[in-house]
Amino acid sequence: MGSVKEPALRLVLKARDALSRPVQQSAKSLEKLSNKTRELKKQLSTLGKQDGLLSSFQKQKKAVQASGQAYKQSEQEVEQLAQ
C-alpha cells in the first residue's frame, strides 16, 4: 500500500506546484481589479456630485436670467409711465 500512496502524493504535490503560480497571479490580478473598482466607484461618486452641482448652477443661472429680464421689463414700464 505504501507504494501506491507515494506516487499519488508526488502527483498531488506536483499538481500543487504547477497550479500555485497561476493561482498567485490570479490572486494578484483580482486584487488589482478590486482596487481599480474601488477607485472607479470613488470617481463615479465625485462625478455624480459634480453633476448635481452643475444642474443646480444651471437652474440658478436661468433664474437669474429670468429675474434680469423681468427687471428690464419693469424698468421700461416705469420709463413709459414717467413720460
C-alpha positions in Angstrom: 0.0 0.0 0.0 2.9 2.4 0.7 3.9 2.1 -2.9 0.6 3.4 -4.2 0.4 6.3 -1.7 3.9 7.7 -2.6 3.2 8.2 -6.4 -0.2 9.6 -5.5 1.4 12.1 -3.1 4.0 13.1 -5.6 1.3 13.7 -8.2 -0.6 15.9 -5.7 2.5 17.8 -4.8 3.4 18.2 -8.5 -0.1 19.5 -9.3 0.0 21.9 -6.4 3.4 23.2 -7.5 2.1 23.6 -11.1 -1.0 25.4 -10.1 0.5 27.6 -7.3 2.0 30.2 -9.7 -1.1 30.7 -11.8 -3.3 30.9 -8.7 -1.0 33.5 -7.2 -1.0 35.5 -10.4 -4.8 35.3 -10.5 -5.0 36.5 -6.9 -2.8 39.5 -7.7 -4.9 40.3 -10.7 -8.1 40.1 -8.7 -6.6 42.4 -6.1 -5.6 45.0 -8.7 -9.1 44.7 -10.2 -10.6 45.2 -6.8 -8.5 48.3 -6.2 -9.4 49.7 -9.6 -13.1 49.1 -9.0 -12.9 51.0 -5.7 -11.1 53.8 -7.4 -13.7 53.9 -10.2 -16.5 54.0 -7.7 -15.0 57.0 -5.9 -14.6 58.8 -9.3 -18.2 57.9 -10.2 -19.4 59.3 -6.9 -17.4 62.5 -7.4 -18.8 62.9 -10.9 -22.3 62.4 -9.6 -21.8 65.2 -7.1 -20.3 67.5 -9.8 -23.3 66.7 -12.0 -25.7 67.7 -9.2 -23.7 71.0 -8.7 -23.8 71.7 -12.4 -27.5 71.1 -12.6 -28.1 73.4 -9.6 -25.9 76.1 -11.2 -27.8 75.9 -14.5 -31.1 76.3 -12.7 -29.8 79.3 -10.7 -28.4 80.8 -14.0 -31.8 80.5 -15.6 -33.5 82.1 -12.6 -31.0 85.0 -12.6 -31.6 85.5 -16.4 -35.4 85.5 -15.8 -35.0 88.0 -13.0 -32.8 90.2 -15.2 -35.4 90.2 -18.0 -38.2 90.9 -15.5 -36.2 93.8 -14.1 -35.5 95.3 -17.6 -39.2 95.0 -18.5 -40.2 96.7 -15.2 -37.6 99.4 -15.9 -39.1 100.0 -19.4 -42.6 100.2 -17.9 -41.5 102.7 -15.3 -39.9 104.8 -18.1 -43.1 104.7 -20.2 -45.2 105.7 -17.2 -42.8 108.5 -16.4 -43.3 110.1 -19.9 
